[in-house]
Amino acid sequence: SRYHVLLAIVAVIRQSASAYAFEALKPQLVSQLPSWLAAWELDEEEAQRLHLAIADAAQTAGDVELSLSHVIQALQSIPANEAASKESRDLAVRAMTTALKLPGVFDFTPLTASDAIQALRSSDGTLFELLEIFTSDTLDAYEEFVSATPLSSISGGGLADAGEALQTKMRLLTLASLAASTPSRSLAYSTIASALRVPDEDVEKWVIDTIRAGLVEGKLSQLRSEF
């Protein structure tokens, strides 16, 4: 079947570790895979196998963003009665640690919607707590968490080398949260510096980075020291 042909092609590309070959296939995966899946009427196990094969090939080719997208789709194919299995747990941990470390991922809703991710409340409570901080809390909560729980101790140590990246992401999310919750349309540089725990002279850099991440919109006023 075409399903098995695609699985075989993806397997060959992964084994060859050819980024060029994967890039040649990628446009079809992005534009046509949804219609293929609908036409093939795959069961949950077949869909999961295909998404994981594509995820592994993408990761081997260095496309971590696309790999994560297919890991999440594989997670979503897991039935609720299998969400707490070892295989589901391992896949959920893989998805969560990748999403947390990737600089461009700020929306964790696709993860929290998964039964397998929710099952981590029981199997990997500290990792799930960290996800909740990134979903709805601020830098203060993050720094309190890591002071009590070394990243190297969480779920096999997959986040051990991600301290700087996680802190950076948390600062951007904190500024976005601060902007959303302010009763006025302006934020003083001093307020931002305090919330992000950075020097006043670094505030503009962090605001610009948060704008570039698509989390806030606005203008900087050096004259008034306001965003």
Secondary structure by P-SEA (a helix, b strand, c coil): caaaaaaaaaaaaaaaccaaaaaaacccccccaaaaaaaacccaaaaaaaaaaaaaaaaaacaaaaaaaaaaaaaaaccccccccaaaaaaaaaaaaaaaacccccccccccccccccccccccaaaaaaaaaaacccaaaaaaaaaaccccccccccccccaaaaaaaaaaaaaaaaaaacccccccaaaaaaaacccccaaaaaaaaaaaaccbbbbbbcccccc
